[in-house]
Amino acid sequence: MFLRHARTFAVRSGRSKALVCIGASLAAGFVAYDKAQAEDVLLITEPTTGFHFPQKIGNEKLLATAVRTVTWFQFVTYALGFYVEDTMFQRIAAEPEKSTREVLENLLASDCSKSVKFIPYREIDVPHFTSSLSMGMRDSLQESVGLQETKQILAEFSKCFQVKAFPPETEIDFSWLPGNNFRIMVDGVPVITFQNSPLCKAFFSMYLGEPARVVEIKQRVEEGIRECQFSQEGKQ
């Protein structure tokens, strides 16, 4: 089973608390996506996989979809949807003169809610999945909190999931919520929430940062930004 009960870990260095893990209780105030409600929302189809992403989840709106492929075999591992808070989406649309780089910098600097939804195209090995994410976040975390705290944060992150594999079409959501809460959900069920600003920034820097760790996904987000800006220009 996935971890659902509230728990708290205090990982400390000599100067600060590095990580607070506060579980599902903090997530209760946020709207979770329920697959059963899919009929009530507009669904956007990711063309490579055919997977459907809700255009809106709670107070967040879909900005872009993408797929992750294994380059040397050229097969798809998962589809991905990138969501931003509706107020930020409207802000992007209202500022067509801004470059995509400026918009991405604003997204990373802002405490507005934003999420990445993963949907596996084939079964995903969970230890490999969390290890890959940890490697992608490591450098950013080390720059923020140093080597020792980075090891502690990633050690807690790697223990989030109590299963060995995610079957195809599982929905795995990683959200940066106001107050620097990093929430993880699986199929609409809150798994755990970390209250940790460096972790929030490190995760989303993989897709929005300069340089991005996953370039093809950043490119799709940039395309989504331009489409959002262009649609606003057409209304003027």
N, C-alpha and C positions, 0 to 999 in steps of 0.2 A: 504493500500500500504506500501511497505517497504521504509524506509528512503533512498533517493537517493541524495538529495541536500547537498552541503558542509555546514558544520557548525563547530564552534569551541567552546569548553568548556574549561575554565581554572579553574581547581580545585586546590586550593593552600593551603599549610600549612604555618607555619611560616618560613620554611627553603627552600621549593622548590615547583615548579609546579608539581603537582601529575599526572595530566592527560591532554592530549590534544587530542580532538576528531576532526579529520579533514575531515571526510566524504569521498565521492567517488572521489574527485578531486585528492588526492594523489595516489589513486590506478590506475589512468589512465595509468601510465607508465608500469604497470605490465600486463602480458597476462592472460586473463580470459578464463576459459574453457567454450566452447559453446557446448551444447548437439548436435547441428546440425553437428558439426565437428567430432562426434564419429566414423563415418565411416572411417575417415582418420587416426585413431590411433589404436594401438593394445589395446584391452580390456581384463582385467583380471577379471575372475569370482570369487566372494566370494562364497565358496561352500555351506554354510548354507542357505543363502538367495537367491542365484542365481543372485544377483545384479552385475553389471559390473562396473569396475573402469578403467579409462584410464591408460595405463602404464605410460604415460607422459602427463603432463599439463604444458605448457609453458616451463620454465627452471627447472621444478621439476619432479622427477621420483618416481614411486610407490615403496616403500620399503616393505610394509606389509599391509594385510587386516585382519580384525577381526570383531567379533560381540559382542554386549553388551547384556547380558541377565539379566532378573530379577530373582535372585537366587531362591526365595521361590516359584515362579510359573514356573520357567524354560521356559519362553518365551522370544523370541528375541525382543528387542526394536529398534535396528538399526544396520546397518553394517557400518564399518569405514575403510577408507583408509588412510595410513600414507605416506606422500610424503616428500622427501628431495631434495634439490638443486642438480642438476646433478653433479656438481664438488665435492660435499660432497659424493654423491653415489660412484663416481669413487675413492675417497679417501678411503672409507670404503673397497672397493674391492681390493685396492692396499696394504692394511695393514692387511692381514689375521692373523698376529700374535697378534693383539690387542684383548683384551677381550671385550665382549659385554658391560661390565660396563664402560670400557674406552671409547668406541664408544658413548655410551649414554651420558656420561659426556661431551664429545667433542661436541655433538649435542646441548646440553643445553647451553654450553658456547659460541657457535658460533652464529654469527649474520647472518649466511647464511639463505636463504629462506627455509621454511618448512611449511607444511600444514597438517591439519586433515580434511578429507571430511566425513561428516556424511550423511547416507541415511536411513531415517526411514523405518522400516519394517511394522509398523502400525502407525496410527496417533499419533503425539506427542503433548502434551499440552505444549505450549511455556512457560508460567510462570513456570511450573514445570521443564522444560528443563533448563532454564536459572538459576533457583534457585539451581538445582543440580550442575551445572557448577560453580556457585558462591561459593557454599559450598566446592567444591573440590579445589578451588583456595585460599580460605580465609586464611588458615594457612601460606601458602607460601608468600602471600602478606603481612600479618602482620609481618612476620620476616623481610621483605624488607623495608616496609614503615610505619609500626605502625598501630594501630587500627583505628585511625580517617581517615587517607588517604585510608585505605582499605575499609572502609564503603563508602567513596565518589566514589572510583573507581568502586566498585561493584554496587552501585546505578545507575551509568551511564550505566554500562554494561547491567543491567537488563532491561533498557528501549530501547535497540537496535531494537527489532522487534516490528512491528506495527500490528501483527496478533495474534490471540489466539491459533492457532494450525498449525502445519505443516502436510500436508497429506503424505501418504506413497510415497516413492521414490522422495521426495524433496531432492535436493542436497544443503547441508549447509557446507560451507568451512570456516575454521578458519586458518588464515595464519600469520606466523611470517615472516615479510619481512625485508630486510636490512634497517638500520636506526631505528630499534626497532618499526616498524609499525605493529600493530595488526589489520589485515583486516578481515572483515566478509563479505561473499558473500552468496547469496541464488539463486540457479539455474543460476549461472553465472553472476548475477547482483550484483555489489558492494553495500552493505548496509551502511557500515560505517567503518572508520579506526581510531583506537586509537593510538596515538604516545606515547608509555609508555613501557619502558623496564621491570619493575616488572610484568606488566600484561602479557607480552609475556612469560616470564619465568614461571610465576605461572600457566598459562594454559598448557604449554607443560610439566611442571613438573608432572602434573597429570598422564601423560602417560610414561614419561621417567625418572622421578626422583626416588630417593631412600629415603624412600619407595614410590612407585607409589600409587596413589589413586585408579587406575583401573588396578589391577594386571594382569588380563587376556589379556588386550590389550598390556601391556608392554611385556608380554611373547611372543605375536605374533610378536612384533617389534624385540625382541631379536632373534627370529627364522629367521626373514627377514634379519637381520644383518649377521647371520651365513650362510645363503644361499648365500648372496652376497659375502661373503669372500670365501666360498667354490667354487663358480663358478669361481672366479678369480684364485684360486689355480689350478683348473683344466685346465686353459689356459696356465699355466706356464710350 
